[in-house]
Amino acid sequence: MLQLDICESDLEETFARSSGPGGQNVNKVATAVTLRHRPSGISVTVQDSRSQAQNRKLARERLLDAVEQAQEKARAAKIAERERARRRKSPRPAALKQKILEAKRRRGEVKRQRAKIKI
């Protein structure tokens, strides 16, 4: 399993008794599969089928999807942070700066007019 740089040695697989429909089989056989990816800490539990082999296959597929989504989310966060930093560093246009300063002057004037009048 070398997809997405995931090795079999990175996976920790545990089995437990499943619950739900399946009768005597799920009561006696450990068909639920929990698969954990050690480096990322992502864990997936599957008990969809009465067969342990099918649950193992489903668990691997779902774990791959979960790891891929986590990597995509991290990549998107890194891009967003880079974009925020770029926007923060870019200078304001001169016209916008003038407009902001003018608004500040007006606001300051309004505040000065609130002051008590000395007699």
C-alpha positions in Angstrom: 0.0 0.0 0.0 2.4 2.7 -1.2 -0.4 5.1 -2.3 0.0 8.6 -0.6 3.3 7.5 1.0 1.5 5.1 3.3 3.3 1.9 4.3 1.9 -1.2 5.9 4.3 -0.7 8.8 2.6 2.7 9.5 -0.8 1.0 10.0 -2.0 -0.5 13.3 -4.9 -2.9 12.9 -7.1 -4.2 15.8 -10.2 -6.4 15.8 -13.2 -6.4 18.0 -16.6 -8.0 18.1 -19.1 -6.1 15.9 -22.6 -5.1 16.8 -25.8 -4.9 14.9 -27.3 -7.4 12.5 -25.5 -10.7 11.8 -26.7 -13.0 14.4 -24.4 -15.5 16.0 -21.6 -14.6 13.7 -21.1 -11.1 15.0 -21.5 -12.3 18.6 -18.8 -14.9 18.3 -16.3 -13.6 15.7 -14.3 -10.4 15.9 -15.4 -8.8 12.6 -15.1 -5.1 13.4 -11.8 -3.6 12.2 -10.1 -0.5 13.6 -7.3 0.8 11.5 -5.0 3.6 12.7 -2.4 5.5 10.7 0.4 6.0 13.3 2.1 9.1 11.8 -1.1 11.2 11.4 -3.1 9.6 14.2 -6.1 9.1 12.0 -8.3 6.2 13.0 -11.1 4.4 11.1 -13.5 1.7 12.5 -15.5 -0.4 10.1 -18.2 -3.0 11.0 -20.4 -2.8 7.9 -20.1 -6.4 6.9 -20.3 -9.8 8.6 -16.9 -10.6 7.0 -13.7 -9.5 8.6 -11.9 -9.6 5.2 -14.4 -7.2 3.7 -14.2 -4.9 6.7 -10.4 -4.8 6.5 -10.6 -3.8 2.8 -13.2 -1.1 3.5 -11.1 0.2 6.5 -8.1 0.6 4.2 -10.1 2.5 1.6 -11.7 4.8 4.2 -8.3 5.4 5.9 -6.8 6.4 2.5 -9.6 8.8 1.9 -9.3 10.3 5.4 -5.5 10.7 5.1 -5.9 12.3 1.7 -8.5 14.7 3.0 -6.3 15.6 5.9 -3.3 16.3 3.6 -5.5 18.4 1.2 -6.8 20.4 4.2 -3.3 21.1 5.4 -2.2 22.1 1.9 -5.2 24.5 1.6 -4.4 26.0 5.0 -0.8 26.6 4.0 -1.9 28.3 0.7 -4.4 30.4 2.6 -1.8 31.5 5.1 0.6 32.4 2.3 -2.2 34.5 0.6 -3.0 36.3 3.9 0.6 37.2 4.4 0.9 38.4 0.8 -2.2 40.6 1.2 -0.9 42.0 4.5 2.4 43.0 3.0 1.0 44.7 -0.1 0.8 48.5 0.1 -2.5 50.3 0.0 -3.3 52.4 -3.1 -2.7 56.1 -2.6 -6.4 57.0 -3.2 -7.6 54.5 -0.6 -5.0 55.8 1.9 -6.3 59.4 1.3 -9.9 58.3 1.8 -9.0 56.5 5.1 -7.1 59.5 6.4 -10.0 61.9 5.5 -12.5 59.7 7.3 -10.2 59.7 10.4 -10.0 63.5 10.3 -13.7 63.8 10.2 -14.2 61.3 13.0 -11.6 63.2 15.1 -13.5 66.4 14.5 -16.8 64.9 15.7 -15.1 63.7 18.9 -13.5 67.1 19.5 -17.0 68.7 19.3 -18.2 66.4 22.2 -15.8 68.0 24.6 -17.1 70.2 27.4 -16.9 73.9 26.7 -14.8 75.9 29.1 -16.4 79.1 30.3 
